[in-house]
Amino acid sequence: MSESIQIRPVHPDDAQALYAIAKDPQVARTLLQLPSQEFSQTEEWLSNSQPGQHRLVAESNGRIVGSITLSQSQNPRRYHSADIGLMVAADAWGQGVGTVLMTSIVNLADNWLNLIRIELEVVTHNQAAIHLYEKFGFELEGTRRMAVFGDGRYNDEHVMARIIPNAPIAYHKQPPIFPQVEGVTDIIIRPIHIDDAADLATMYRHPAVARTTNQLPSQEDSYTIHRISNPRPGSQRLVALALHADGSQKVVGSIHLHQHQNPRTRHVGGLGMMVHPNYWNMGIGSQLMDSIVDIADNWLNLTRVELEVNPENAHALRLYEKFGFNREGTKQLYNYGDGRWADAHFMGRLRV
């Protein structure tokens, strides 16, 4: 079949054909869709192209037999990377459709977008897809345990990435030691408030915080205000308020937990946190983690909580390990900042 396959961008008229592929239970179990997905959801996806998104379909003898999407990161520190998603009609498996789609998307990534890193996630039992990705230079970076529920069970997912030849080298350097603020009398953990914006913006912009997260030191206050005022569905956000002996108080740390909204990954929450460098080594991270883990376990009943952490952030690694997170793999050349390329460990905490 591969000789007769033509690749082209998606068109709104493709909705019915793509819907038929995605709702097939054989295909759905390899994706994040449900076999009960409604036609209107496919129509909505087609009509809402996102910035950095490139969507192609494979057509053979007038029939659509597969599709592939490449989504380039819109974070300025991760413009060099993108993730891909692929599906092929079940009755066209083993006929070269995936190979033709992958050839087209890799050409786009290499020769038009100049990407350094392409990543994907694939359920571990989808051996045919894994072999296809390996053929195109994707290598295993780790395995997210119990990442997706489907077909009556929890499924692990491999994280795979393709790094261009002669890619830059990631290197790590230890952050400087910052003087600790004295006179802290108490730390209060509470939900976030719009009045916290100025303190949070100061933390986001601090070079020592930005270099181990995905923030930028040029981040404006208005961006922080927007983030606080527009929480994503499923977000739980807490801050650490430091009380000082002179009567002043300041937000010096934050943590957020985002419960996935896809029905098949709703048992998963993504975690991120930061503490102002002048308040490191005061146990604030442990207090924030105590509070958010309580929410994850005792209120949201999450099975899996996951996070990403810069390898040079040794204090954070030890903190997460103390709370039961295990290192599952390392994403190469994950971001750029502070004048160097950096990897990221991904970690998961299971509650079964």
N, C-alpha and C positions, 0 to 999 in steps of 0.2 A: 504493500500500500504506500510506502514512504515516497515512491517516485511520483505519485499522484497528489501528494499533500501540498497545499498552498497555505502560506502563513500571511495573515493580515491583521490589522487592528480590529478590535471589537466594534460592533455597530448595535444600536438599539434593537434592530430587528433580530439580533441573535438571542434574545431573551428566552424564547421558548426552547431552543435547542440546548442552551446552557443549563436551563432549568431541568430538562430531561436527564442530562448527564449527572448533575449534582444530587438529584433526589434518588438516584439509584442506590439502594442500600450497599451494594458492593463498592461503589465509589465513596459514598458518604462515610463509611467506616475508616477510610484512609485520609479524610479531610476533617474539618471542624463543623461541617454542616450536619443537619438532621435529615433523615429521610422524609420527615413531615414538613420540610421547608416549603413555604408557599411561593407561588409564582410572583407575587408582588415583591417579595424580598429580592429575587433575582432582578426584577425590573428596577428596583431602587438601587441596587449595586451598580447596574449598568449606567444609570442616569447620574450617579454621584462619583465621578472620577476625582481622585484626590491628588494634590500636588505631588509630583515625583512618581506618579503611578503610570506604568506602561503595561497595557493589556493586549494580548495577542490571542487569536484563535487559529486552530488548524482545521482546514476544510478539505474534504476529499469527495470528489464526485458530487459537489453541491451540498454536502452534509457536513456539519460541524462535528468533529470527533475529539476535540480537546481544546484546552485553553491554558495559558500561563500568564502570570502577573508578576512583574518586578516592581517593587516599591522602594524607591531611594529614600533614605533617611532625610528628614527635613531639619534635623538638629545640625547647626553649622559645624559642630565638632565631629559629626558623623556623616557628612556629605559623601565621604568616600565609600560608603557601604550601602547595601540594599538587601532586602530579603525577597525570596521568590515563593510562589505557590503554583502548583501544577495539578491539573486533573485531565484524565483521558477516559473516554467512554469505555465501559467494561467490555463491550463486544469488539473494541479496537485494541485491546491490550495485546502486547507482543507483536505489533505490526509496524513499529518504528515511529509512531506518532510522538511519543515522548522525546525521542532523539531529535526529531525535526524541530519541535518546540524549544528544546533546550539549546540547540544550535543557534536558533534565532535570538534567544534572549541573552546568551553569552556573547554573541556578536554585538548586540546592543550595549551590554555592560562594558565590554572591552574597548570597542572601537568608536563608540559614540558618547558614552557617559564617563569613560575613563575611571571606572570604579576599581578600587583596590580589593574590596572584600564583598563577596556575595554569600549570604547565609540562608539556611532553611532548617525546618524541623520536619521530621518524618517519623511516623510510628514505627517502632522497632520490628514489627512483624511484616512490614511492607518491603520484603526483600527485593522485589523487582525494581521498585523505585530507588532503593539504596544502591543497587548495582548500576542503575542509570546515572545517578549522581556521581558515583565514584568514577565512572567513565569520563565525566566532564571535569574531573579534578577536585571534586569535593571530598574533604577528609573529615573524619569523626572528631569532634571537639569535646564531646561528653554526652551524657544521657540524663534527661529530666525525668525523674521517677514519678509515676502516677500522674502524668501531666494532662491526660485526656481521658474522659469517660466515654465509652461507646461500645455498642454491641454487647452490652451487659457486663462490662468489666472496665477496670482502670487499665490504661495503656501507658507504657513508657514512650518517650520520644527521644530520638537521637537529634542532637544539634550538629549540623554539618556546615562546613564553610569552604569556599574556594578563594584562595589568596593568589593574586596575580604573581607571575614569576618576577624576580628582582624587586619584590615589595620592600618598603622601608622596614627597618628593624625596630621593634618595640624595646624600650629600655626604661628602667625604673630607678628613681632616686628617692631617698628617704626625705620626708618633709622636714622643714626646720622645726626646732623646739620654740614654742611661744611661751612668754611669761604668763603664769596663771594669775587670774584676778583673785585678790584676797577679800575677805569680809563677806563671803557668801554664807547666809544664815539658814537658808532653806531652798529647796527646789520643789516647785509645784507643777504637776503634770495636768494639763487641761486641754479641752478642744481648742482648735485654732479660732482666731477672731480677726476681723478686718483691721483692728487697731494694732495687730502684730506685724503689719506689712513692713514698716520701716526697719524693725530689727531683723526680720527675715531677709529683706533685700540686702542688708549689710552682710549677713552670713553668706548668701548666694554669691556675692561679689568677692568675698575673701579669697585670695588666690589659693590658700591651702585647702579650702572647701571645694572650690571650682575644679582644682586639678584632680581630685579623686571622685568627682561626680561628673555630670554632663552639663554643668552650668558654665556661664561665661562671666568674667570679671566686669564686663561692660553691661550687664543686665540692668535695665532701668526699673525704677520703682513701680511704674505703671504696669509692667509685666507681672510683678509680684502681686499687685493689687488685683489684677485680672485673674490670676491663678487662685487666689484666696476666694474671690467672689464667684468663681465658676467651677465648683468641684465636679470632677467626673462622677457619673453614677457609680455607686459601689465604693466610694472613697471614705475612709476613716482617717482623720488628721488630728494629731495631737502636737502640742508644743511643751517645752520645758521652760518654765518661768523662774528665773533666779531672783531671790530676794536678798538684798545687801544690807549690811549693818547700818549704812547711812540712810536707810529708808527707800532707796531707789530699787527699781525692779526692771528686769530686762529679759526678753525672750532669747535664750541662748542655745536652743536645740529644737528640732522638729522631727517628726516621724509620720509617715503615711502608709496606709495599707489600702491597696486597691483590689477589691474582689472582682474577678473576671465576670463579665456579663454574658458571655456565650454560655448557653445552657450546658454544653459539654465540658466546659472548664470552670464552671461556677464554684467548684470545690477548691479553686486555686486563688491565692491572693499574692500580689506583688508588693514588696516592701522596699522603702527607701528612707534614709535618715541622714541627718547632719547635726553636728554640734560645733559651736563657735570654738576656734582653736584656743582662745584664752581660757576656755572652760573644759579643756580636755583633761582626762585622768581624774575627774571628780565623781565618777559613777553616774553621770547624767545619761550616758548611753544605755546603761543597764536599767535605769528607771524608765526610760522611754520604751525599751524593749519589753520590760515586764508588763507595761500597760497595754501595748499593742498585741502581745501574745495572748493576754487574757481575752481581748476582744476577738481575736482569731479563733481561739479554742472554745471559749465559753459563751460566746454570743453569736458568732457567725458559723461555728461548727465547720471550719475549713479543714480539709484533709491535707492540703499542701500550701506552704508559704515559701516563696522564692525571692531571691534578690541577686544583684550583681555587685561586685566589689572590686576595686582596684587592687592588684596584687601587692602594691607597696604599702597599703593601708593595714599594717600588721595589727594595730589596736582593734580595728573593726573586725578583722578576721577572727581574732581571739574572742571578741564579744559575741559574734554570731555563732561560733562553735560552742560557746558556753550555753547558748539557748537552743542547742540541738540542730543547728544547720550543718549540713555536710557539703563539702565541695564536690560538685558533679562534673565540672569541666572548666575549660578556659577558652574564651573567645579571643582569637588573635587579632591584633591591630583594631581593637574595639573603638577607640576614639583618639583624637588628637588634642593636645592641650599642654600649656606650659612649655611649649617648644619641643615636645617629644610625642612619639606614638606610644600608646599604652594598651595592654591587654586588659581583660576583665574576667575574674573568676565568676562562675555562676554557682549558686548554692541553693539547696532546698532543705526544708524541714517537713517531715511527714508525721502525721498524726492519724494512726489507724487503729 
